Amino acid sequence: MTRTKRSRQRAVVLAALLTTATTVLVGCAAHPAEKDEVSLVMAEAFPDTHPVGAGGSVPFVDYIAEHGGDVGLEIEHYPAGQLGAQEEIPDLLRSGAIDIGYIIPSYNVDELPLANVGDLPGITKDSCRRADALIPMMQPGGTIYENELKAHGFHAMWGVAIPELEIATSKKPVETPDDARGLMIAGAGGTTDRVLAGLGAASVPMTGADYYEAIARNTVDGVQTGKYVLKSYGVMDVINYVTRGANLGATTAYLGISSDAWDGLDDAQRKVLREASAVAQKGTCKSVKAADEEAIGDMEGAGVQFADIRSDDRAEWDSVLDRVRDSWAEAGEESGIPAARTLDELERRVKEVEEK
């Protein structure tokens, strides 16, 4: 849908007022600057220094800046929540205030229940393979797109899986599923709630920014999150133990464009976006893995103890995680979504990616 510069600016300013209480004036988005020239607005909560931003968003934007001019394509990039928090990005996309942004299914469980399949535990230990298997399912023709994302007008271009989640605790290590029973564990919600319930722990949903204070004040016993998150929010200073190899799932995020904006592009412009997406997916895979490895080294240097899952205990962990996946599929089927078929497809696709 073509918009005038005045109406597009008004939409973006209104969105900024609602989300940040600050008037933000931006250039028009997804409108023809000149004939056949398009400017897209991209907004995200990740700062450029975040592994997803540094490895994915920045290369994506840079590629478009370098190659988009030849096909009449420009992009305006607003990172670090300048136009709204992550929870608000789906609404900004739907309203047309922005054209490109991330969706994180665990933040939108009610609206995107099927997309949460990507966060389930026990599917793979390799976050890059998880993302590679998922993205075709999220695009036109894919199971998740056709059954869920299409109705929301969201065209996924590339995705990332925050490396496999672990449980970090302050007072006692978690080495077996029984060790987690009765603990109060903070997490991002979504499938994390189901995993913790399967372990007999109580889930306390909150944002990463609240983890440190919750543990320091003994509000919770620990958190379930990615290893670099423990470092980036300073949580490593208040925890003493972290599982390693528990394979408790991931947090997935997908950068996409609104269907209206995508439909307004020509084939050459879409080609540039596909190429930029391929660069970004590879880059963010490497950056989040590197951030995880760096965080492990820093935590070990600070005296945090990693509890490696012993081979004798692996079957017990796998049994719990199998039940978690089965319960997710059963609940989804009962609510009317093709959850079992989608989970089976994801598991098949992961095996195919691993065999390449």
C-alpha positions as CSV (number, residue, x, y, z in Angstrom):
1,M,0.0,0.0,0.0
2,T,1.5,3.3,-1.0
3,R,1.5,6.1,1.5
4,T,2.3,9.8,1.3
5,K,5.3,11.1,3.1
6,R,3.1,13.2,5.4
7,S,0.9,10.3,6.5
8,R,3.8,7.9,6.9
9,Q,5.7,10.4,9.1
10,R,2.5,10.9,11.2
11,A,2.2,7.2,11.7
12,V,5.7,6.8,12.9
13,V,5.6,9.8,15.2
14,L,2.4,8.5,16.8
15,A,3.9,5.1,17.3
16,A,7.0,6.7,18.9
17,L,4.8,8.8,21.2
18,L,2.8,5.8,22.4
19,T,5.9,3.6,23.0
20,T,8.6,6.0,24.2
21,A,6.7,9.1,25.2
22,T,9.2,11.0,23.1
23,T,8.4,12.6,19.7
24,V,10.6,10.9,17.1
25,L,10.6,12.3,13.6
26,V,11.7,9.8,10.9
27,G,11.7,9.7,7.2
28,C,8.9,8.1,5.4
29,A,8.8,4.3,5.1
30,A,7.8,2.0,2.2
31,H,6.7,5.0,0.1
32,P,8.2,5.9,-3.3
33,A,10.9,8.5,-2.9
34,E,10.9,8.7,-6.7
35,K,9.4,6.4,-9.2
36,D,10.4,2.7,-8.5
37,E,12.4,3.8,-5.4
38,V,11.4,2.5,-2.0
39,S,12.6,3.4,1.5
40,L,11.9,0.8,4.2
41,V,11.9,1.5,7.9
42,M,13.4,-1.1,10.2
43,A,13.0,-0.9,14.0
44,E,14.2,-3.3,16.6
45,A,14.9,-3.6,20.3
46,F,18.4,-5.1,19.9
47,P,21.3,-2.6,20.0
48,D,24.0,-2.8,17.4
49,T,26.4,-4.2,20.1
50,H,24.1,-7.1,20.9
51,P,25.2,-10.4,19.2
52,V,22.0,-10.5,17.2
53,G,22.5,-6.8,16.2
54,A,26.2,-7.0,15.5
55,G,26.1,-10.3,13.7
56,G,22.7,-10.1,12.0
57,S,21.0,-6.7,11.9
58,V,24.1,-4.6,11.0
59,P,25.3,-6.8,8.2
60,F,21.7,-7.0,6.9
61,V,21.4,-3.2,6.8
62,D,24.9,-2.7,5.4
63,Y,24.3,-5.1,2.6
64,I,21.1,-3.2,1.6
65,A,23.0,0.1,1.8
66,E,25.7,-1.3,-0.5
67,H,23.5,-3.1,-3.1
68,G,20.0,-1.5,-2.7
69,G,20.8,1.6,-4.6
70,D,21.2,-0.3,-7.9
71,V,17.5,-1.5,-7.6
72,G,16.0,1.6,-5.9
73,L,15.9,0.2,-2.4
74,E,16.9,2.1,0.8
75,I,16.5,1.3,4.5
76,E,16.3,3.4,7.6
77,H,17.4,1.5,10.7
78,Y,16.3,2.4,14.2
79,P,18.0,-0.1,16.7
80,A,17.9,-0.2,20.5
81,G,14.2,0.4,21.0
82,Q,14.2,3.9,19.5
83,L,10.6,3.3,18.1
84,G,9.4,0.8,20.7
85,A,10.1,-2.1,22.9
86,Q,10.2,-5.6,21.5
87,E,6.7,-6.4,22.8
88,E,5.4,-3.5,20.6
89,I,7.2,-4.4,17.4
90,P,4.4,-6.7,16.1
91,D,1.8,-3.9,16.6
92,L,4.1,-1.4,14.8
93,L,4.4,-3.8,11.9
94,R,0.6,-4.4,11.7
95,S,-0.1,-0.6,11.8
96,G,2.3,0.2,9.0
97,A,4.4,2.4,11.3
98,I,7.4,0.3,10.4
99,D,8.1,-2.2,7.6
100,I,10.8,-4.5,9.0
101,G,11.2,-5.8,12.6
102,Y,11.8,-8.9,14.7
103,I,9.2,-11.2,16.2
104,I,10.2,-13.3,19.2
105,P,7.5,-16.0,19.6
106,S,8.1,-16.4,23.3
107,Y,7.0,-12.8,23.8
108,N,3.8,-13.5,21.8
109,V,2.6,-16.9,22.9
110,D,-1.1,-16.2,22.6
111,E,-0.8,-14.8,19.1
112,L,2.0,-17.1,17.8
113,P,1.5,-20.4,19.5
114,L,2.7,-22.5,16.5
115,A,5.9,-20.5,16.0
116,N,6.9,-21.4,19.6
117,V,7.7,-24.9,18.3
118,G,11.2,-23.5,17.5
119,D,11.9,-22.9,21.2
120,L,11.2,-26.5,22.4
121,P,13.9,-28.5,24.2
122,G,15.6,-31.6,23.1
123,I,15.4,-31.0,19.3
124,T,19.1,-30.2,18.7
125,K,22.1,-28.9,20.5
126,D,23.2,-26.8,17.6
127,S,21.4,-23.4,17.5
128,C,22.5,-22.7,13.9
129,R,21.0,-26.0,12.6
130,R,17.8,-25.1,14.6
131,A,17.5,-21.8,12.8
132,D,18.3,-23.3,9.4
133,A,15.6,-25.9,9.8
134,L,13.0,-23.4,11.0
135,I,13.2,-20.6,8.5
136,P,11.7,-22.5,5.5
137,M,8.7,-23.3,7.8
138,M,8.3,-19.6,8.5
139,Q,8.2,-18.4,4.9
140,P,5.4,-18.6,2.3
141,G,4.5,-22.2,1.6
142,G,5.9,-23.3,5.0
143,T,3.7,-24.8,7.6
144,I,4.1,-22.1,10.2
145,Y,3.6,-19.3,7.7
146,E,0.5,-20.8,6.1
147,N,-1.1,-21.7,9.4
148,E,-0.2,-18.6,11.4
149,L,2.1,-15.9,10.1
150,K,0.2,-15.3,6.9
151,A,-2.9,-14.1,8.9
152,H,-0.6,-11.6,10.8
153,G,0.8,-10.2,7.6
154,F,4.4,-11.2,8.5
155,H,6.9,-12.4,6.0
156,A,9.9,-13.9,7.8
157,M,13.3,-13.3,6.0
158,W,15.8,-14.9,8.4
159,G,16.0,-16.2,11.9
160,V,18.3,-16.9,14.8
161,A,18.2,-19.2,17.8
162,I,19.7,-18.0,21.0
163,P,22.0,-20.9,21.9
164,E,20.7,-23.7,24.0
165,L,19.3,-22.6,27.3
166,E,20.6,-23.7,30.7
167,I,19.6,-23.3,34.3
168,A,21.8,-21.0,36.4
169,T,21.4,-21.1,40.2
170,S,22.8,-19.3,43.2
171,K,22.8,-21.8,46.0
172,K,22.9,-25.3,44.7
173,P,23.8,-27.0,41.4
174,V,21.3,-28.6,39.1
175,E,22.7,-31.9,37.8
176,T,19.6,-34.0,37.4
177,P,16.0,-33.2,36.8
178,D,15.2,-33.9,40.4
179,D,17.6,-31.2,41.5
180,A,15.3,-28.6,39.9
181,R,12.2,-29.8,41.7
182,G,10.7,-27.1,43.9
183,L,13.0,-24.3,42.7
184,M,11.7,-20.9,41.7
185,I,13.3,-20.2,38.3
186,A,13.0,-17.0,36.3
187,G,12.6,-17.2,32.5
188,A,11.3,-15.5,29.4
189,G,8.0,-17.4,29.4
190,G,6.6,-19.3,26.5
191,T,8.0,-22.8,26.2
192,T,10.3,-22.0,29.2
193,D,7.3,-22.2,31.4
194,R,6.5,-25.7,30.1
195,V,10.1,-26.9,30.5
196,L,10.3,-25.8,34.1
197,A,6.9,-27.3,34.9
198,G,8.2,-30.6,33.4
199,L,11.2,-30.4,35.8
200,G,8.9,-29.7,38.8
201,A,10.2,-26.1,39.2
202,A,8.1,-23.0,39.4
203,S,8.4,-20.6,36.5
204,V,8.6,-16.9,37.2
205,P,8.3,-15.0,33.9
206,M,10.3,-11.8,33.7
207,T,12.6,-9.9,31.3
208,G,16.4,-10.4,31.3
209,A,16.9,-6.9,32.8
210,D,15.2,-8.1,36.0
211,Y,17.2,-11.4,36.5
212,Y,20.0,-9.8,38.5
213,E,17.8,-8.2,41.1
214,A,15.5,-11.1,41.4
215,I,18.4,-13.5,42.3
216,A,20.3,-10.9,44.4
217,R,17.1,-10.5,46.6
218,N,16.4,-14.2,46.7
219,T,13.1,-13.7,44.9
220,V,14.1,-16.6,42.7
221,D,16.6,-19.4,43.0
222,G,17.9,-19.0,39.5
223,V,17.2,-18.4,35.9
224,Q,16.7,-20.4,32.7
225,T,18.4,-18.5,29.8
226,G,21.3,-18.4,27.4
227,K,24.8,-18.3,28.7
228,Y,25.7,-14.9,27.2
229,V,22.6,-13.5,28.7
230,L,24.0,-14.3,32.1
231,K,27.0,-12.2,31.3
232,S,25.3,-9.3,29.4
233,Y,22.9,-8.6,32.3
234,G,25.5,-9.1,35.0
235,V,23.7,-12.2,36.3
236,M,27.1,-14.1,36.4
237,D,27.9,-12.0,39.5
238,V,25.0,-13.4,41.6
239,I,25.0,-17.1,40.4
240,N,27.4,-19.9,41.3
241,Y,26.3,-22.8,39.2
242,V,25.2,-23.4,35.6
243,T,24.1,-26.6,33.8
244,R,26.0,-27.5,30.7
245,G,24.4,-29.7,28.1
246,A,20.9,-29.8,29.6
247,N,19.5,-29.0,26.1
248,L,16.6,-27.0,27.5
249,G,15.6,-25.3,24.2
250,A,16.3,-21.9,22.7
251,T,14.8,-18.5,22.3
252,T,14.1,-17.9,18.6
253,A,13.8,-14.5,16.8
254,Y,12.9,-13.8,13.2
255,L,13.5,-10.7,11.2
256,G,10.7,-10.1,8.8
257,I,8.9,-7.6,6.6
258,S,5.2,-6.8,6.6
259,S,3.3,-8.5,3.7
260,D,2.1,-5.1,2.5
261,A,5.7,-3.8,2.2
262,W,6.9,-7.1,0.6
263,D,4.1,-7.0,-2.0
264,G,5.1,-3.4,-2.9
265,L,8.6,-4.5,-3.9
266,D,9.7,-5.6,-7.4
267,D,11.6,-8.8,-8.0
268,A,15.0,-7.1,-8.0
269,Q,14.4,-5.4,-4.7
270,R,13.2,-8.7,-3.2
271,K,16.4,-10.4,-4.5
272,V,18.5,-7.9,-2.6
273,L,16.5,-8.6,0.6
274,R,17.0,-12.3,0.2
275,E,20.7,-11.9,-0.3
276,A,21.0,-9.6,2.7
277,S,19.1,-12.2,4.8
278,A,21.4,-15.0,3.8
279,V,24.4,-12.9,5.0
280,A,22.6,-12.0,8.2
281,Q,21.6,-15.5,9.1
282,K,25.1,-16.8,8.7
283,G,26.6,-13.8,10.6
284,T,24.3,-14.0,13.6
285,C,24.8,-17.7,13.9
286,K,28.5,-17.1,14.3
287,S,28.1,-14.1,16.6
288,V,25.7,-15.7,19.1
289,K,27.9,-18.8,19.3
290,A,31.0,-16.6,19.8
291,A,29.2,-14.6,22.5
292,D,28.3,-17.8,24.3
293,E,31.8,-19.2,24.2
294,E,33.2,-15.9,25.5
295,A,30.6,-15.8,28.3
296,I,31.6,-19.4,29.4
297,G,35.2,-18.4,29.6
298,D,34.4,-15.2,31.6
299,M,32.1,-17.1,34.0
300,E,34.7,-19.8,34.6
301,G,37.3,-17.1,35.3
302,A,34.9,-15.6,37.8
303,G,34.5,-18.9,39.7
304,V,31.1,-20.0,38.4
305,Q,30.9,-23.8,38.3
306,F,29.5,-25.6,35.3
307,A,27.6,-28.8,36.0
308,D,28.1,-31.0,33.0
309,I,25.2,-33.4,32.4
310,R,26.7,-36.8,33.0
311,S,26.0,-39.6,30.5
312,D,24.4,-41.7,33.2
313,D,21.8,-38.9,33.7
314,R,21.2,-38.1,30.0
315,A,18.4,-40.6,29.7
316,E,16.5,-39.0,32.6
317,W,16.9,-35.5,31.1
318,D,15.8,-36.8,27.7
319,S,12.7,-38.5,29.2
320,V,11.6,-35.2,30.8
321,L,12.2,-33.2,27.6
322,D,10.4,-35.8,25.5
323,R,7.3,-35.4,27.7
324,V,7.6,-31.6,27.4
325,R,7.5,-31.7,23.6
326,D,4.6,-34.2,23.6
327,S,2.6,-32.0,26.0
328,W,3.2,-29.0,23.9
329,A,1.9,-30.9,20.8
330,E,-1.1,-32.2,22.6
331,A,-2.1,-28.8,24.0
332,G,-1.7,-27.3,20.5
333,E,-3.9,-29.9,18.9
334,E,-6.6,-29.4,21.5
335,S,-6.5,-25.6,20.8
336,G,-7.0,-26.3,17.0
337,I,-3.5,-25.7,15.6
338,P,-1.5,-28.4,13.7
339,A,1.1,-28.7,16.5
340,A,2.0,-32.4,16.2
341,R,2.5,-32.2,12.5
342,T,4.6,-29.0,12.9
343,L,6.8,-30.6,15.5
344,D,7.3,-33.7,13.5
345,E,8.3,-31.6,10.5
346,L,10.8,-29.6,12.5
347,E,12.4,-32.7,13.9
348,R,12.7,-34.1,10.4
349,R,14.1,-30.9,9.0
350,V,16.7,-30.7,11.8
351,K,17.9,-34.2,10.9
352,E,18.2,-33.3,7.3
353,V,20.2,-30.2,8.1
354,E,22.5,-32.2,10.4
355,E,23.1,-34.8,7.7
356,K,24.3,-32.2,5.2
